[in-house]
Amino acid sequence: MVDECHLLWGDIIGYVWGKTSERVSIPVVNARYKQTYFGGLDYKTKEFITYPAKKGDSENTINFLKYLRSQRPGANILIVWDGASYHRLQQIKDYLDSLNRHLESEHWLITCERFAPNAPQQNPVEDIWLQAKRLIREFYFFCHSFSVVKALFELSVSCQIFDFPKLHESGVFS
């Protein structure tokens, strides 16, 4: 299961515990800082594979797919993702065709399926991104720069094996 996350400097803003008589504010120096991550959850091992990119587009999606193949050499990969516009562009179709052109469909190197339209609740990767953003909000006091925000975010998604109920709710995976 695959999804993208756009981490923004402003993502550290959230609710924090403090004295009811005092307003707690978190300074945001530059709201334009951002980092896009592609993430893929290996259903079999529950490992989460991340790939940082400058933005979510077809070029970086292809780079992510190549990265996934490098992480699972020799494997036939089934991608289940949302209907982002750049997932459906001709460049993606051409890349997949170049991989699978001479193969029977059951032997394709990468097969792509989509979640239902407008249904992020189906994708467990959304929960991983939310968990990581929740963590940076809880530890906002360490986040004095965007590089710290990114490091904390990356640490939260790279040091875990994910196995939660939503993983077992989808079709053949249930």
matplotlib code that plots the C-alpha trace (Angstrom):
import matplotlib.pyplot as plt

x = [0.0, 1.5, 0.8, 2.5, 2.9, 3.6, 5.3, 5.1, 6.8, 3.3, 2.5, 4.1, 1.2, -1.5, -2.9, -0.6, -1.2, -0.5, -1.9, -5.5, -4.7, -1.9, -1.9, 0.7, 2.1, 4.6, 6.6, 6.6, 9.6, 8.9, 5.7, 7.1, 9.5, 8.2, 9.2, 7.4, 7.7, 6.5, 5.8, 5.1, 3.9, 5.1, 2.0, 4.0, 6.8, 4.9, 8.0, 7.5, 9.7, 10.1, 11.5, 12.0, 11.3, 11.1, 7.4, 4.7, 4.6, 5.0, 8.8, 9.2, 6.5, 8.6, 11.7, 9.9, 8.7, 12.3, 13.4, 10.8, 12.1, 15.6, 14.4, 12.7, 14.9, 13.3, 9.9, 6.6, 5.2, 1.5, 1.0, -2.3, -2.6, -5.0, -6.2, -3.8, -3.7, 0.0, -0.6, -2.6, -0.4, 1.0, 4.6, 3.5, 1.7, 4.8, 7.1, 4.9, 4.5, 8.3, 8.6, 5.7, 5.5, 6.7, 5.2, 1.9, -0.1, 0.4, 4.2, 4.2, 7.0, 4.7, 0.9, -1.0, -4.5, -6.4, -8.3, -11.8, -12.0, -12.0, -11.5, -8.3, -9.7, -9.0, -5.2, -3.3, -0.4, -2.6, -2.5, 1.3, 1.6, -0.9, 1.0, 4.2, 2.7, 1.1, 4.5, 6.1, 3.2, 3.7, 7.5, 7.1, 9.5, 12.4, 11.5, 13.5, 14.2, 12.6, 15.6, 14.7, 11.0, 12.1, 14.5, 11.9, 9.3, 11.7, 12.7, 9.1, 8.3, 11.6, 12.1, 8.9, 7.1, 3.5, 0.7, -2.7, -6.3, -6.8, -4.2, -6.6, -9.7, -9.1, -10.4, -8.0, -5.9, -8.7]
y = [0.0, 3.3, 7.0, 10.3, 12.7, 16.4, 17.4, 21.1, 23.3, 24.3, 20.6, 21.0, 23.3, 21.5, 21.2, 20.9, 20.6, 23.8, 25.9, 26.9, 30.5, 30.8, 30.6, 28.2, 29.4, 27.7, 30.0, 29.1, 30.8, 29.9, 28.1, 27.4, 24.7, 21.4, 17.8, 15.2, 11.6, 8.5, 5.6, 1.9, -0.6, -4.1, -6.1, -9.3, -8.0, -4.9, -2.9, 0.7, 1.9, 5.7, 7.8, 11.5, 13.6, 17.3, 17.0, 14.6, 14.2, 11.5, 11.8, 11.3, 8.6, 6.6, 7.2, 5.8, 2.7, 2.1, 2.5, -0.1, -2.5, -2.0, -2.8, -5.9, -7.3, -10.1, -9.6, -9.0, -5.9, -5.1, -1.4, -0.4, 3.4, 6.3, 8.0, 11.0, 12.6, 11.9, 8.2, 8.1, 10.1, 8.7, 8.7, 6.3, 4.1, 4.2, 3.2, 0.3, -0.8, -0.8, -3.1, -5.4, -5.3, -8.8, -10.5, -12.2, -10.2, -12.7, -12.2, -8.4, -6.8, -4.1, -4.2, -1.2, -1.2, 1.7, 2.2, 3.5, 7.1, 9.6, 7.0, 7.7, 5.7, 2.5, 3.2, 2.2, 4.4, 7.4, 6.2, 6.0, 9.5, 10.7, 8.9, 10.5, 14.0, 13.4, 12.6, 15.8, 17.8, 16.1, 16.9, 20.4, 21.8, 19.9, 21.3, 24.5, 24.0, 22.2, 19.8, 18.7, 18.3, 16.1, 14.0, 13.3, 12.5, 10.2, 8.5, 7.9, 6.0, 4.2, 2.5, 0.5, -2.5, -1.6, -4.0, -2.6, -3.6, -1.6, -3.8, -6.8, -5.1, -5.0, -7.6, -10.5, -9.2, -9.7]
z = [0.0, -1.1, -0.4, -0.4, 2.5, 2.2, 5.5, 6.1, 8.7, 9.9, 10.7, 14.2, 15.1, 17.0, 20.5, 23.4, 27.1, 29.1, 31.9, 31.1, 32.0, 29.5, 25.8, 24.4, 21.1, 18.7, 16.5, 12.9, 11.3, 7.6, 6.6, 3.1, 4.3, 3.0, 2.3, 0.3, 1.2, -0.7, 1.5, 0.8, 3.4, 2.7, 3.6, 4.1, 6.4, 7.8, 7.0, 5.9, 3.1, 2.6, -0.2, 0.1, -3.0, -3.8, -4.8, -5.6, -9.4, -12.1, -12.3, -8.5, -8.5, -11.1, -9.0, -6.0, -8.0, -9.1, -5.5, -4.3, -7.0, -5.7, -2.1, -3.3, -6.1, -8.1, -6.4, -8.3, -6.6, -6.2, -5.6, -4.1, -4.1, -4.3, -7.5, -7.4, -10.9, -11.4, -10.7, -13.9, -16.2, -19.4, -18.0, -15.3, -17.8, -20.1, -17.3, -16.2, -19.9, -20.3, -17.3, -18.1, -21.9, -22.7, -19.6, -19.0, -16.5, -13.6, -14.0, -14.2, -12.2, -10.9, -10.9, -9.8, -8.3, -6.8, -3.6, -3.9, -5.0, -2.2, 0.5, 2.4, 5.3, 3.3, 3.1, 6.2, 5.0, 5.9, 9.5, 9.5, 8.2, 10.8, 13.6, 12.5, 12.4, 15.8, 17.2, 15.9, 17.4, 20.7, 20.7, 19.1, 21.8, 20.1, 16.7, 16.5, 12.8, 9.9, 9.7, 13.2, 12.2, 9.2, 11.4, 14.0, 11.3, 9.5, 12.8, 13.7, 10.4, 9.9, 13.2, 13.4, 12.1, 11.4, 12.2, 13.1, 12.5, 9.2, 7.5, 7.9, 6.6, 2.8, 0.5, 0.0, 2.9, 5.4]

ax = plt.figure().add_subplot(projection="3d")
ax.plot(x, y, z, "-o")
ax.set_aspect("equal")
plt.show()
